[in-house]
């Protein structure tokens, strides 16, 4: 679940950056989550089911989300080091 959420966050961030820097662009302003689900061998139904589970168990979701943030922060640090 963590790698899936990481990729979803990165796709959402890219969409926001594109919207900010290219407001008049004809680029698609949507994220193709289907590609992300395929990459992680899952589906929208499975994702929605997982999110439904975590809605009922927020303490578990906090753990997952903390790992997502750790992963994103680690990627950011690695990119800054490689500059």
TASUL-V335531 format. One record per pair of residues at least 24 apart in sequence whose C-alpha atoms are under 10 Angstrom apart, sorted by the first residue. I is the first residue (numbers start at 1). GAP is how many residues later the second one is. Records with the same first field share a line. If there is no record, write none. Layout:
I->GAP + GAP
This chain:
1->39 + 41 + 46 + 49 + 50 + 63 + 64 + 66 + 67
2->61 + 62 + 63 + 64 + 65 + 66 + 67 + 69
3->33 + 37 + 64 + 65 + 68 + 69
4->29 + 32 + 33 + 35 + 36 + 37 + 38 + 43 + 64
5->31 + 42 + 59 + 60 + 62 + 63 + 64
6->59 + 61 + 62 + 63 + 64 + 65 + 66
7->26 + 29 + 30 + 32 + 33 + 61 + 65
8->24 + 25 + 28 + 29
9->59 + 60 + 63
10->62
11->25
